[in-house]
Amino acid sequence: MSGDATNTLMHDTEHARYDQVFVLLGWAWDVALAARAATRHPVTHAKVSEIGALCALIRIDREYAETVNLSRPLLAVPLPDVGTPIVIDGWHRIHKARQTGVAELPVIFLSGDDERACRLMGGSVRRRW
């Protein structure tokens, strides 16, 4: 859960390799690697209702979600062959935003090349860890 820690910088990249992995339906991404790649991309904003569409599939620690910093950007990558972005870091922030009525959150959209570089499993990639 290092990606949602409070009192962190906008582009905090102090992660150990594989200290956080986001896994969804047979796909997995190295969030630490994605955070390092995020430093090359601008911070924009997205509507919580749109970016958090998969929230029902994500397990949320409600107590932890209360402590997260909503100013820290979400990290999203384009799904291969679809292009639709998926959040790989920030689901606790999305949950807290929904609970507190926050309509938009900062987000960094990584490129397709960055997505491929931080993908550990899924698509044409076999398990790398």
C-alpha positions in Angstrom: 0.0 0.0 0.0 3.0 2.3 -0.3 1.3 4.1 -3.2 -1.4 5.6 -1.0 0.8 6.6 2.0 0.0 10.0 3.5 2.5 12.9 3.6 4.2 11.9 0.4 5.4 13.9 -2.5 3.4 14.1 -5.8 6.1 12.1 -7.7 7.3 9.9 -4.8 9.3 7.1 -6.3 10.8 5.6 -3.2 9.6 2.1 -3.8 11.5 -1.2 -3.7 11.0 -3.4 -6.7 7.8 -5.4 -6.4 6.9 -3.8 -3.0 3.5 -3.3 -4.5 2.0 -5.2 -7.4 -1.5 -4.4 -8.8 -3.2 -7.6 -10.0 -6.5 -7.7 -11.8 -8.0 -10.7 -13.7 -4.8 -12.3 -14.7 -2.9 -9.1 -15.4 -0.3 -7.6 -13.0 1.8 -4.4 -12.9 4.9 -3.4 -10.9 3.6 -0.2 -9.2 7.1 0.9 -8.1 8.3 0.8 -11.7 5.1 2.7 -12.9 5.8 5.4 -10.2 9.3 5.9 -11.6 7.9 6.2 -15.1 5.2 8.6 -13.9 7.8 11.3 -13.3 8.0 11.8 -17.1 4.3 12.5 -17.5 2.1 15.5 -16.5 -0.4 15.4 -13.7 -3.9 15.9 -15.0 -7.3 15.4 -13.4 -10.1 12.8 -14.0 -13.6 12.4 -12.8 -13.8 9.8 -10.0 -17.0 8.4 -11.6 -15.2 7.6 -14.8 -11.7 6.6 -13.6 -13.1 4.4 -10.8 -15.5 2.3 -12.9 -13.9 -1.0 -11.8 -14.2 -0.2 -8.1 -16.6 -3.1 -7.4 -13.7 -5.5 -8.4 -11.2 -4.0 -6.1 -10.7 -5.1 -2.4 -10.6 -2.0 -0.2 -9.2 -1.7 3.3 -11.7 0.9 4.6 -9.7 1.9 7.6 -6.6 2.4 5.5 -8.6 4.3 2.9 -9.5 6.9 5.6 -5.8 7.8 5.9 -4.9 8.3 2.3 -3.8 11.7 0.8 -6.2 12.7 -2.1 -3.6 15.1 -3.5 -1.3 12.2 -4.5 -2.0 11.4 -8.2 -3.5 8.1 -9.2 -1.4 6.1 -11.7 -3.2 4.8 -14.8 -2.1 2.8 -17.8 -3.8 2.1 -21.1 -5.1 -1.5 -21.4 -3.3 -3.2 -24.3 -5.3 -3.5 -27.5 -8.1 -1.4 -26.0 -6.4 1.8 -24.9 -8.9 2.4 -22.1 -7.0 3.5 -19.0 -7.0 1.4 -15.9 -5.9 2.6 -12.5 -3.0 0.5 -11.2 -2.3 2.7 -8.1 -4.8 4.7 -6.1 -7.9 2.6 -5.5 -8.0 3.6 -1.8 -7.9 7.2 -2.9 -10.8 6.6 -5.3 -12.8 4.9 -2.4 -12.1 7.9 -0.1 -13.1 10.4 -2.8 -16.4 8.6 -3.3 -17.0 8.5 0.4 -16.3 12.2 0.9 -17.9 13.5 -2.2 -14.7 14.5 -4.1 -15.6 14.5 -7.8 -12.1 14.7 -9.4 -8.7 13.4 -8.5 -5.2 14.1 -9.9 -4.0 11.3 -12.2 -0.9 10.5 -14.2 -1.6 8.6 -17.4 1.4 6.5 -18.4 2.1 5.7 -22.1 1.6 2.4 -23.8 5.4 1.8 -23.7 5.5 2.5 -19.9 2.5 0.1 -19.4 4.4 -2.6 -21.2 7.6 -2.0 -19.2 5.8 -2.2 -15.9 3.5 -5.1 -16.8 4.6 -8.3 -15.0 1.9 -10.7 -16.3 -1.0 -10.6 -18.8 -1.4 -10.4 -22.5 1.8 -11.7 -24.1 3.7 -11.5 -20.9 4.2 -14.7 -18.8 4.7 -14.3 -15.1 8.0 -12.4 -14.4 8.2 -12.8 -10.7 
